[in-house]
Amino acid sequence: MSFTKRHIFSFLVFAFAAFSASLEAEVFRTQKTVMLEADENASESKNVGINACVSIKLPEDLTFVQGIEIIVKIPKVLSNFRNTILYSLYDNVTPFPSEGETDYSGKVVYSGLYPGNLSWSIVVPLVKGNTIAKSPYADKTLIPDSSRGFLFLRNSLAMKGVPQSVLEAEFEVSAKTVFADFGAIKIRANQDFGEFSVMVDEAAAKPDSGRGLIFLKPGKHSVAVISEKFRNEVRTVAVERAKTTEIDFELKSVEPTFSINAPQGTQIFVDGNEIVDASALKLEVGSHAFRFVLGGYEIVRNVEIQNGKHYDISVNFEANIKETE
């Protein structure tokens, strides 16, 4: 078969594979299932044959992961047989992939042909609204189901009549996480979220219901905790890409507090009621009459009480003695 005919045949196979993405699940057999884990450094690589599948385990925490980049080193022998090997990404794969499994069923969600390059990247988006740029090897509209924790890629021949050296060739495959361009903050406070609201950069912000995270662009942000019951607290925090920064808030009540220092034996009255334990004194906002009595001495003071204030009250009973001839 001439190169031109082979190229046309490969194109037709690719077109058929792309069309099959809209069809129901297909049943297929593979020579081998290779197990691989994706991480941020693509630290693990495995050899995958022409008629083999690779099951890529996703990270357990996908909070900041918007996609997976599958990095493929193409064997040199294929440089003269470009567009002869088809790669297909599957969804709804059964049974659950394992090294000993060879018979599967699944639905094709994306297919492509390996080029004559020595390396190739297949970027698989995992979430809607991702910022992955669309390219010949990354279609951001085709998002496989990641709820089962793996991606499933299959290699297969797109044409017949290739030499034995091609059939025995192996790709070196690794997988790298593609992080979203945002980070998050998590507020930890000594009060429930219902007791306060959060402002970020002077705009209202609400943590997500599941993890309590507020997602933000990387950089410095002003974070304020606002409440009618507690003193407002403000922090400046540096948010890093794909990381969660925890902020601790020790919220203090806005109720007015009091400390009273008076001579031993002094009787203390507030609004006519005697106060036995001055350290436990609690008063509502407004005007209050304080009366201090010691023996025949009496001092009365009216105080306007406000929230968020501390009142330090010192009582001195003075006796002035004047000596005369």
Secondary structure, DSSP 8 states (H G I E B T S, - for coil): --HHHHHHHHHHHHHHHHHHTTS--EEEE-S-EEEEE-BTT---EEEEETT-EEEEE--S--TTEEEEEEEEE--GGGGGSTT-EEEEEEEEEES---TT--EEEEEEEEEEE--SSSEEEEEEE-STT-----BTTB-TT-----TTSEEEEEEEESSS---HHHHT-EEEEEEEEEE-S-EEEEEEESS-GGG-EEEETTEEE---TTT-EEEE-SEEEEEEEE-SSB--EEEEEEE-TT-EEEEEE---B-S-EEEEE--TT-EEEETTEE-S-GGG----SEEEEEEEEETTEEEEEEEEE-TT-EEEEE-----------
